[in-house]
Amino acid sequence: MTRRSLPAALAVLLATALPAGAETLTITDRDGAIQSFTQKELLPRATDTVTLPDALYGKPMTYRVIPLKELLKDTRRAPDDYLAARAADGFTVPLPGRLLDPANAAEVEAFLAVEDPAATWAVLPDNPEKVSAGPFYIVWKLAGSAYVSREYWSAQLAGLKVVDNPVRKWPGHDVAASVPAADKLRTGLDRYVSLCITCHKLHGEGGAGAAAGPDLASAKAIDTATLKKWIRSPKSVNLDAKMPKFDDTALSDDDLDAMIAWLALKAGPR
């Protein structure tokens, strides 16, 4: 969580320079139109209360929340667009828009938790800057076997921006429409899009700069243990590897398993 946190000096500066409730969340739609909301403005709208197992705190937490679909109701976006969730330190994760579809609410539901300056949340575990997840934090209510990446619990949220779904451009990456919105196969695809598509192609499909690494259609020929080792520590498999390592702070074990399951489905002959 260190990468998500404000540097200590900056956190102290903001705490002393800004009045309570002055923190701001921006939302940018497909056309570039921007809405801005302060903590003071959003707190009265957080009329619902949820208690849920929190992926970052590692225990049940109770929050005042606004359903994210309600907050975004006036934001122009397509149902399958992504939302780039930007933390206060600039760290950004693309959230799949399908998880916000009301049709999936029985399986997975996203909320914006708003911290009350008069009743602040606990400090995030193992956080050297000693800050909470607030003032804005995306939390998830899950049912049954539904799964969302730990990365989608966007702490210290500063902005949401509607961005194109890359799978619209490269449909060969997609999974069947029958796969549930919060299934691990979909998470595997989403994490691949976040971390791998810039440098790798899959059956010739990929980003404009996707020439640094091999086409991952060949991944089916690699056993799972070696593939995991390659992702975690590329130079332990090939000393000449240029690929950065993805430790568990960048890619959790669950997300790694999800991505490999997706690769097993999509790699190899079509």
N, C-alpha and C positions, 0 to 999 in steps of 0.2 A: 504493500500500500504506500510505500514511501514515494513512488513516482507520481501518485495521485495527489500528494499533499503539497500544500504551500511551503516553500522554504521558511524556516523558522523566523528569520529576520523580517520577511515579508508579512508573515502571519501576525507578528507583533505590530508592525507598522499599520496594517489594515485595522487591527483591533483598536488602535489608539486614534487612527485618523478618521474612521467612519462611525457615524452614530448607529445605534442599534437599529436593525431593520433596513439599513441602507444598501445591503448587498443586492446585486441585480442579476436576474436571469434573463437572457435574450433567447428568442425563438425566431428563426429565419425560415421562410417558406420557399417553395420552388422558384418563385419569381424574385427572390431576394428581399422581399418585404420583411421588416424586422419589428417584432413586438418586444417590449422590455417590461419586466415586472420586478418590483422590489420585494424584499422579504416582508416588509410592512404591508404591502398590497396583497400578497398571496396568503399570508397567515389567516386572515378572516375567511378566505375561501376554502381553507383546509378544514372543512366541517366534519369529515369522516375520520374515524379512528380505526386503525388496523393493528393487530398484533400478529407477528409472523416470525418464522425462523429466519434470522438475518445472516446472509452469506458472509458479510464482512466482519460483523461483530461476533459471529459464532455462537449466538444464543438468541432466544426470542426477544424481540424489541417491539415497543408500542410507539406508533407515530400518528400525528395529525397529517392527513393526506388529501390530495386532490387526485381523482382518477386521471391518468395521463391523457386518455382519450378525450376527457372533458376539457383539459387545458389546451389541447390541440384542435379543438373542434372548428376554430376559425382559421386554421393554418392550411394553406393550399398544399396538398400533397396527394400522390397516388397511393392506393392501399399497399402496394408492394415496394414503395420507396423505403430507403433507410433513413434513420435519424442519426446524424453525427453528434454524439454526446461529448461535449468538451468540458473537462474539469478545469478548476481555477488555475492549475499549473500548466494547462495546455494539452494534457494527455487526452486523446480523443479515441472513442470507440464507436463504430457504426452499429446501431441497434436496428434489427430487422423490423420493418413496419408491420409485418404480418402478426407480430406478437401483440399489437395494439388493436387488432381487428375485433370489434365487439362480438363477432361470431365465435371467437376463441376464448371468451371471458370465463367460461366454466372451467377451462383448462389452465389458463394463464392470464393474469391481469397485472398491469403496471400502474404504479402510483408515484406521484411526486410527493415525497415527504418534506414538510416545511418545519424547520426548527424554530421553536419559540425562544427568543432571546432571554425570556424570563424563566425558562425551564430547559436549559441546554442539554444536549445529549452527551453521553459518555464519550471519552476520548477513544478513537479507534485503536484496537489492539496493535501492539508492536509499531506504533507510530511515533517516530522520534520528535516530530513537531508538536506532539500532544494536542492535536486538533480532533474535532468530531467529524462525522460524515456530512455535516450541514454547511451552510444553512439550507441547501437544496440537495436532495438525494433521491435517486430513482430506486424504488424497492418493488419486489415482485411477490405476488400471491400465486402459489402453484398448487395444483390438485393432481392426485394420482401419481403417475410416472412422469409428469411434465418436468422439463428441465430447461433452464436458461443458464448461460455462462455466468460465472462469478464476475466477469468483466462488465456485464450488463447492469450490475449494481453500481450505478454511477454516482460516486460520492463527490461532495464539494462541486456539484454541478454548476457550471457558469453559462452554458449555452447549448441549445439544440438547433441543428440545421438540417433541413431536408436535403438529401442527396440521392442521386440516381442509384437504382439497384443494378449492380454490375451483371447480375445474372440475366437481366433483360437484354444485355448486349451479347452475352455468351451463354445461351440457353442450355448448352451441353453440360454445364456445371450443375444444373438444377436437379432436384429429386422429384419423384412422382407427386402429383397433387394430393394423393391420398395419404401422404405422410403427415402426421399431425404437426401443428404449428410449433409446438414446444418439444419435438422429438430430437434426440441427440444427433441423428443424421443431418438435420437442418442446422443444428449448432456447429457440427463439423464443417459444413459448407461455409457458414458465416465466419468461422475462425480462419478458414483457408482464405476467404476473401480479404480478411483483415490483415493477415500476416504473410501470405504466400503468393498471391496473384500478381504482385508487382514483379517478382523475379522468376516465376515459373509459368509455363503453359501446361495445359492439360488437353491432349489430343489437338494441339495447335491453337487452342483458345487461351487468351490471357491478355494482360495489360500491354500497353505500348512498349513498356520497358521490360517485358517478361522474357528476356534472353539471357539473364545472368546465370540461371540454373537450368537443369535438364527438364524436358517435358515429363511431367509426372505420370503419364500413361505407363511409364516403365516401373512405377512403384509396386505394381502387383507382383513383380518378380522378386521383391525384397521381403524377407521375413519380418514380422512385426517387431521383434526385439531389436533388429538392426535398424529398422526405420525409426523407432523411438530414439535409439542412440544417436542416429544421424541428426535428428531434429534437436535433441537436447544438447549435443556436443559434436558438431560436424567434424572438427579436427581430430576427434578420437577415432573417426572412421577413415578420414582422408586428410592428411596434413596440409594438402594444398587447397582444401575447401575454403571458399570465400564467404559462404553462408554464415550469418551470425547465429549464435546459439540462442535457443529459446528455453530458458529455465522455467521453473514453476511460478515465478513471479510474472512472466510474460504469457505463459500458457499452462494452465492448471493440468493436473493429471487427467481429470475428467474430460476437459476440452481436448487434450491430446488424443485420448481414446476415441472421442467423438469424431475428430478429424481423420483419424486412421480408418475408422469405420466408413466414413464418407469416401475416402480414397479407395478402399477395398471395393466399394460399390461402383465407383466411376472409372477407376484405372483399368488398364488392359484393353483388349479388343472391343470395339463397338459393334 
